[in-house]
Amino acid sequence: MEILIPIALIAAGLLLIAAEVYLIPGLNVVGVVGLVLITFAVGYAFSESGPVGGLAALSGAAGAGGLMFWWMWQSGAWNRFVLSTHLGRDRETTARESEQRARWLGRVGVAITPLRPTGIVEIDGTRIEVATEGEFIAAGSRIRVVAMDRRRHFVRLDSGDPTAPTA
């Protein structure tokens, strides 16, 4: 009779875990309660039936749990836990955007807003957001795009040197 208590608790725990996966995914409380029930059932079997009964309960719970997880895997229930779409960007799009952004390198423009150290400049009729290398630049100043990273362009005050490349 004492062996029926761990068996019932293990079965209840496995049912709660299955309910967590199929009926109420995302709650996690039901699955954790099921895991606690299984752990309690194995501990109870060890304390009441000794090492032989405890090992039998442990192996039975592991076997039944393994079968349940295999069945869930085969039924596709675990696919709901894994994002199957690819969120990365393709290389062509990244290269095209980088090439479009690189066209501003070396160009001269005018600061529309004060650059403290970020702000808006206008180059060839297009406004872009830029950052300085740390210094403040007043609105209306001539600037030159000197570098870029993945997120922004960096500018300096234009020296007005006609030999400097204008791209």
RORO-236917 format. One record per residue (C-alpha): residue in three letters; x, z, y. Coordinates in pm, whole numbers. Layout:
[pt "Ala",[X,Z,Y]]
...
END
This chain:
[pt "Met",[0,0,0]]
[pt "Glu",[287,78,236]]
[pt "Ile",[424,-275,197]]
[pt "Leu",[104,-422,342]]
[pt "Ile",[168,-268,685]]
[pt "Pro",[497,-457,746]]
[pt "Ile",[348,-775,604]]
[pt "Ala",[47,-749,837]]
[pt "Leu",[270,-670,1136]]
[pt "Ile",[502,-964,1061]]
[pt "Ala",[204,-1198,1021]]
[pt "Ala",[53,-1071,1348]]
[pt "Gly",[386,-1119,1526]]
[pt "Leu",[423,-1475,1399]]
[pt "Leu",[65,-1552,1502]]
[pt "Leu",[134,-1420,1851]]
[pt "Ile",[445,-1636,1878]]
[pt "Ala",[246,-1939,1759]]
[pt "Ala",[-26,-1857,2014]]
[pt "Glu",[244,-1840,2281]]
[pt "Val",[368,-2185,2192]]
[pt "Tyr",[36,-2362,2139]]
[pt "Leu",[-229,-2183,2340]]
[pt "Ile",[-71,-2000,2634]]
[pt "Pro",[274,-2147,2704]]
[pt "Gly",[462,-2003,2995]]
[pt "Leu",[321,-1652,2984]]
[pt "Asn",[604,-1515,2762]]
[pt "Val",[439,-1173,2726]]
[pt "Val",[252,-1270,2411]]
[pt "Gly",[562,-1414,2247]]
[pt "Val",[767,-1106,2337]]
[pt "Val",[496,-877,2193]]
[pt "Gly",[506,-1087,1875]]
[pt "Leu",[883,-1050,1852]]
[pt "Val",[855,-674,1909]]
[pt "Leu",[593,-650,1633]]
[pt "Ile",[820,-832,1388]]
[pt "Thr",[1114,-608,1480]]
[pt "Phe",[899,-298,1442]]
[pt "Ala",[769,-418,1103]]
[pt "Val",[1122,-469,970]]
[pt "Gly",[1230,-129,1101]]
[pt "Tyr",[922,32,948]]
[pt "Ala",[996,-131,613]]
[pt "Phe",[1353,4,623]]
[pt "Ser",[1237,357,705]]
[pt "Glu",[950,371,453]]
[pt "Ser",[1077,162,163]]
[pt "Gly",[1453,203,193]]
[pt "Pro",[1718,-69,203]]
[pt "Val",[1557,-283,-66]]
[pt "Gly",[1217,-290,103]]
[pt "Gly",[1376,-336,445]]
[pt "Leu",[1591,-628,330]]
[pt "Ala",[1288,-782,160]]
[pt "Ala",[1088,-751,484]]
[pt "Leu",[1380,-889,686]]
[pt "Ser",[1428,-1187,457]]
[pt "Gly",[1052,-1247,441]]
[pt "Ala",[1021,-1237,820]]
[pt "Ala",[1323,-1466,861]]
[pt "Gly",[1189,-1711,604]]
[pt "Ala",[837,-1714,744]]
[pt "Gly",[973,-1744,1099]]
[pt "Gly",[1201,-2028,995]]
[pt "Leu",[913,-2212,829]]
[pt "Met",[695,-2161,1135]]
[pt "Phe",[963,-2290,1371]]
[pt "Trp",[1030,-2589,1144]]
[pt "Trp",[657,-2667,1139]]
[pt "Met",[640,-2637,1518]]
[pt "Trp",[942,-2863,1552]]
[pt "Gln",[784,-3126,1327]]
[pt "Ser",[452,-3108,1511]]
[pt "Gly",[622,-3172,1847]]
[pt "Ala",[533,-2837,2003]]
[pt "Trp",[892,-2781,2114]]
[pt "Asn",[896,-3107,2309]]
[pt "Arg",[691,-2933,2577]]
[pt "Phe",[987,-2705,2649]]
[pt "Val",[1236,-2985,2719]]
[pt "Leu",[1225,-3222,3014]]
[pt "Ser",[1255,-3567,2862]]
[pt "Thr",[1273,-3772,3181]]
[pt "His",[1606,-3849,3338]]
[pt "Leu",[1629,-3717,3692]]
[pt "Gly",[1971,-3862,3771]]
[pt "Arg",[2019,-4156,3999]]
[pt "Asp",[2156,-4483,3874]]
[pt "Arg",[2503,-4593,3979]]
[pt "Glu",[2386,-4907,4158]]
[pt "Thr",[2161,-4715,4395]]
[pt "Thr",[2433,-4460,4467]]
[pt "Ala",[2690,-4732,4532]]
[pt "Arg",[2450,-4925,4757]]
[pt "Glu",[2370,-4615,4964]]
[pt "Ser",[2738,-4527,4992]]
[pt "Glu",[2817,-4880,5107]]
[pt "Gln",[2539,-4868,5368]]
[pt "Arg",[2662,-4533,5496]]
[pt "Ala",[3025,-4654,5506]]
[pt "Arg",[2936,-4928,5756]]
[pt "Trp",[2943,-4666,6035]]
[pt "Leu",[3308,-4571,5977]]
[pt "Gly",[3524,-4658,6277]]
[pt "Arg",[3230,-4758,6496]]
[pt "Val",[3187,-4638,6853]]
[pt "Gly",[2862,-4497,6984]]
[pt "Val",[2706,-4260,7236]]
[pt "Ala",[2602,-3900,7179]]
[pt "Ile",[2227,-3880,7243]]
[pt "Thr",[2212,-3501,7205]]
[pt "Pro",[2486,-3246,7261]]
[pt "Leu",[2696,-3220,6944]]
[pt "Arg",[2735,-2844,6881]]
[pt "Pro",[2878,-2936,6628]]
[pt "Thr",[2587,-3139,6487]]
[pt "Gly",[2357,-3373,6671]]
[pt "Ile",[2230,-3728,6707]]
[pt "Val",[2432,-4031,6813]]
[pt "Glu",[2333,-4391,6868]]
[pt "Ile",[2550,-4666,6724]]
[pt "Asp",[2449,-5031,6760]]
[pt "Gly",[2091,-4929,6839]]
[pt "Thr",[2057,-4699,6536]]
[pt "Arg",[2036,-4323,6562]]
[pt "Ile",[2216,-4117,6298]]
[pt "Glu",[2282,-3748,6253]]
[pt "Val",[2649,-3657,6275]]
[pt "Ala",[2879,-3356,6297]]
[pt "Thr",[3198,-3302,6490]]
[pt "Glu",[3511,-3151,6343]]
[pt "Gly",[3430,-2826,6521]]
[pt "Glu",[3444,-2907,6890]]
[pt "Phe",[3142,-2945,7117]]
[pt "Ile",[3070,-3288,7265]]
[pt "Ala",[2835,-3336,7559]]
[pt "Ala",[2540,-3573,7551]]
[pt "Gly",[2627,-3916,7687]]
[pt "Ser",[2990,-3904,7567]]
[pt "Arg",[3145,-4193,7377]]
[pt "Ile",[3220,-4101,7019]]
[pt "Arg",[3386,-4267,6721]]
[pt "Val",[3289,-4212,6356]]
[pt "Val",[3607,-4098,6182]]
[pt "Ala",[3496,-3977,5838]]
[pt "Met",[3200,-3924,5608]]
[pt "Asp",[3113,-3716,5307]]
[pt "Arg",[2810,-3724,5081]]
[pt "Arg",[2577,-3581,5342]]
[pt "Arg",[2696,-3663,5693]]
[pt "His",[2928,-3856,5920]]
[pt "Phe",[3199,-3687,6128]]
[pt "Val",[3280,-3796,6482]]
[pt "Arg",[3539,-3737,6755]]
[pt "Leu",[3546,-3815,7124]]
[pt "Asp",[3646,-4178,7165]]
[pt "Ser",[3979,-4212,7343]]
[pt "Gly",[3880,-4551,7482]]
[pt "Asp",[4194,-4707,7330]]
[pt "Pro",[4114,-5079,7292]]
[pt "Thr",[4372,-5109,7010]]
[pt "Ala",[4181,-4864,6793]]
[pt "Pro",[3979,-5039,6522]]
[pt "Thr",[3609,-5064,6598]]
[pt "Ala",[3507,-5194,6256]]
END
